[in-house]
Structure formats: C-alpha cells, structure tokens
Amino acid sequence: MGRSLRGLALSVATALVVLVTGHNLVFLLTYGADYGAALARTGHDSRWTETVQAVLLATSLLAAAAIVRIAYLFGLVQRLRPGGGGRPNGRAFLRTLAQIWIKAFLVATILFVVQENYERWTVGLGLPGLSVLGSFDVAGPILVFLVVSLVVSAVAALFEWGITELEARIAAILGHRAQGVVYPVRRRRPEPIRPSSSILGRNLAGRAPPAPLTQH
C-alpha cells in the first residue's frame, strides 16, 4: 500500500472510529441506563448498530495489517543492521499525532452533526442544526470528541509513525550500502609468455639436416 493511500485509509478509519465511539459515549454519559431508549427515540435503529459493527470490523482489519507491516519492517531492519541503528524521531511522532488528531476531530464532529440532524428528521423531530453540539447535559459532544479523537489518533499515529520510521531507516541503510559498494573491475587474463624465435632459427627449422660427409 502506497503512503498516500495508506494515509487516506488511516484518516477515514480514524474519523469513523471517533464518530461511533464519541457518539455512543455522549449518549451513554447523558442518558445512562436509558441509553438504548434514547437512541431509539432519536432515530438510531438497527442500521446504526450495523454501522458500528462494520466500522469496528474494518478498523480491526486495518490495525492487524498495520501490525503485520510493522513486524515485517522491524525484522528487516534487524537483519540489515542489528540493533536498529539510530534513535526514534519523537518530533515526527508529535507532528503525525497533531495532523491526525485535528483531521479526526473536525471530520468526526461534522459527521456527528449531519447524522444527528438526519436521524431526528427521519423520526419527525425536526432539524436541530448545530444545537446538537450543546444539547447534552453531562458531557458536551465537543469535549467528548476532543478526548476520544486524541486517544484514537494516538494509536493511529503510532502505527503511521512506526511504519514511516522503519521505512526511512531501511532506505537509509540501503542507501549507505549502495554508496559504499566497490564494483570489481574485470581484468583481462594475462596471456602466457612465449619465447620469441629468431629469424635465423625459423630459417634453419625449414631446412633438412645436412647430409653426413662421406669419407674417401
């Protein structure tokens, strides 16, 4: 999975988890034991339950895939350079956390307002608009979504930062190795030294040996 696609999937999953978790927590803190009845009165039927289950299932699969990816990259780093090489970049983690947290909070809060207006409209309660953000007594949705989005974003940022950090280390190790490679120069095999023959020797070699002298 490419980095841009991975980031998109992570943002969507994080926002949806914050939405369903924050939504249910707001109702639970507000209505307590009447939590289920309050959901039914405001238009939360079985489709909402199915949505929660689907989001949690998809998120679990993404988390499992991220864990497998991190384990693979960590093993690869250990094989290439035992000990890992280098300290983790804490500032990069904080930047990643801030980016994911802001997006998750804003998207989840907007989806919460849209959802609550739609569900109340389906049961004839009218459109409350932005008042759903301040219509609960015990804990306001904004505070709940801030806390929930921070916790969920911390987990998501840990996955994203861990994968990015390990990929950067692998690229650095391979880059250093590529720069330090000395490619062998192929040399021609020396030819055996042969004794040079003289012109006189070649001429004598082409003649027949002299006939023996006859004695008289």
C-alpha positions in Angstrom: 0.0 0.0 0.0 1.4 3.4 -1.0 2.0 6.1 1.5 -0.8 8.4 0.2 -3.3 5.5 0.0 -2.3 4.4 3.5 -2.7 7.9 4.9 -6.2 8.2 3.3 -7.3 4.9 4.7 -5.9 5.8 8.1 -7.7 9.2 8.1 -11.0 7.6 7.1 -10.8 4.8 9.7 -9.8 7.2 12.5 -12.6 9.6 11.8 -15.2 6.8 11.7 -13.9 5.2 14.9 -14.0 8.6 16.6 -17.6 9.1 15.3 -19.1 5.9 16.5 -17.2 5.8 19.8 -17.8 9.5 20.6 -21.4 9.3 19.6 -22.2 6.3 21.8 -20.2 7.8 24.7 -22.1 11.0 24.5 -25.4 9.2 24.7 -24.2 6.9 27.5 -22.9 9.8 29.6 -26.1 11.8 29.0 -28.8 9.2 29.4 -27.2 6.5 31.5 -29.5 3.5 31.9 -31.9 5.0 29.3 -29.1 4.9 26.7 -30.8 2.4 24.4 -34.2 4.0 24.6 -32.7 7.4 23.9 -31.0 6.0 20.8 -34.4 4.6 19.6 -36.2 7.9 20.2 -33.8 9.9 18.2 -33.9 7.6 15.1 -31.0 5.2 15.8 -32.3 2.0 14.5 -30.6 -1.3 13.6 -28.8 0.4 10.8 -26.8 2.4 13.4 -25.8 -0.8 15.2 -24.8 -2.4 11.9 -22.7 0.7 11.0 -20.9 0.5 14.4 -20.1 -3.2 13.8 -18.9 -2.6 10.3 -16.6 0.3 11.4 -15.1 -1.7 14.2 -14.5 -4.7 12.0 -12.9 -2.7 9.2 -10.7 -0.9 11.8 -9.6 -4.1 13.4 -8.5 -5.4 10.0 -6.6 -2.2 9.3 -4.9 -2.4 12.7 -4.0 -6.1 12.1 -2.5 -5.2 8.7 -0.5 -2.3 10.3 0.8 -4.6 13.0 1.9 -7.2 10.4 3.6 -4.4 8.4 5.5 -3.0 11.4 6.6 -6.5 12.4 7.9 -7.2 8.9 9.8 -3.9 8.6 11.2 -4.2 12.1 12.5 -7.7 11.2 14.0 -6.4 8.0 15.8 -3.6 9.9 17.2 -6.1 12.3 18.5 -8.2 9.5 20.1 -5.3 7.7 21.6 -3.7 10.8 21.3 -5.5 14.1 20.3 -3.0 16.8 18.1 -0.9 14.5 20.6 2.0 14.1 19.5 5.4 15.4 17.1 6.9 17.8 13.4 7.2 17.1 12.3 10.6 15.9 9.9 11.8 18.7 9.2 15.1 17.0 8.0 13.3 13.9 5.6 11.3 16.1 4.2 14.5 17.6 3.7 16.1 14.2 1.9 13.0 12.9 -0.3 12.9 16.0 -1.2 16.6 15.6 -2.2 16.2 12.0 -4.3 13.0 12.6 -5.9 14.5 15.7 -7.0 17.7 14.0 -8.5 15.9 11.0 -10.2 13.2 13.0 -11.8 15.7 15.4 -13.1 18.0 12.7 -14.4 15.3 10.4 -16.0 13.2 13.2 -17.7 16.3 14.7 -19.1 17.4 11.3 -20.3 13.8 10.6 -21.9 13.8 14.1 -23.9 17.0 13.4 -25.0 15.7 10.0 -26.0 12.3 11.4 -28.0 13.6 14.3 -29.9 16.1 12.1 -30.7 13.4 9.6 -31.8 10.8 12.2 -34.0 13.3 14.1 -35.5 14.4 10.8 -36.4 10.8 9.9 -38.5 10.4 13.1 -40.2 13.8 12.7 -38.2 15.7 15.4 -37.1 18.5 13.1 -33.7 19.7 12.3 -31.8 20.9 15.4 -28.8 22.2 13.4 -25.6 22.9 15.4 -27.6 22.8 18.7 -26.8 19.0 18.9 -23.3 20.1 19.9 -24.7 21.7 23.1 -27.9 19.8 23.8 -26.4 17.2 26.2 -26.1 17.9 29.9 -23.4 15.8 31.5 -20.6 16.0 28.9 -20.8 18.1 25.8 -20.1 16.4 22.5 -17.2 18.8 21.7 -15.3 17.8 24.9 -16.1 14.1 24.4 -15.0 14.2 20.7 -11.8 16.1 21.7 -10.8 13.4 24.2 -11.9 10.4 22.1 -10.2 11.8 19.0 -7.0 12.3 20.9 -6.9 8.7 22.2 -7.8 7.2 18.8 -5.4 9.4 17.0 -2.6 8.5 19.3 -3.0 4.8 18.4 -3.3 5.7 14.7 -0.3 8.0 14.8 1.8 5.3 16.5 1.1 2.9 13.5 1.7 5.6 10.9 4.9 6.9 12.6 6.2 3.4 13.2 5.8 2.4 9.6 7.3 5.6 8.2 10.2 5.5 10.7 11.1 1.9 9.8 10.8 2.6 6.0 13.1 5.6 6.4 15.7 3.5 8.3 15.6 0.8 5.6 16.0 3.3 2.9 19.0 4.9 4.7 20.7 1.6 5.3 20.3 0.5 1.7 21.4 4.0 0.5 24.6 3.8 2.6 25.4 0.4 1.3 24.8 1.4 -2.3 27.2 4.3 -1.9 29.9 2.1 -0.3 29.8 -0.7 -2.9 33.1 -1.2 -4.8 32.3 -3.0 -8.0 35.2 -5.3 -9.1 37.0 -4.3 -12.3 37.1 -7.1 -14.7 40.7 -7.6 -15.9 41.8 -9.4 -19.0 43.5 -12.7 -18.2 47.3 -12.3 -19.0 48.5 -14.4 -21.9 51.3 -16.9 -21.2 54.8 -15.6 -22.1 56.1 -17.5 -25.1 59.8 -17.4 -26.0 60.4 -15.4 -29.1 62.1 -17.2 -32.0 64.7 -15.6 -34.2 64.6 -15.3 -38.0 67.7 -17.5 -38.3 66.1 -20.2 -36.2 62.9 -20.1 -38.3 65.0 -20.5 -41.5 67.1 -23.4 -40.1 64.0 -25.0 -39.0 62.7 -25.1 -42.5 65.7 -26.8 -43.9 66.6 -30.5 -44.0 69.6 -31.5 -41.8 72.9 -31.6 -43.8 73.9 -35.0 -45.2 76.8 -36.7 -43.5 80.2 -36.3 -45.2 81.4 -39.4 -46.9 85.0 -40.5 -46.3 87.1 -41.3 -49.2 
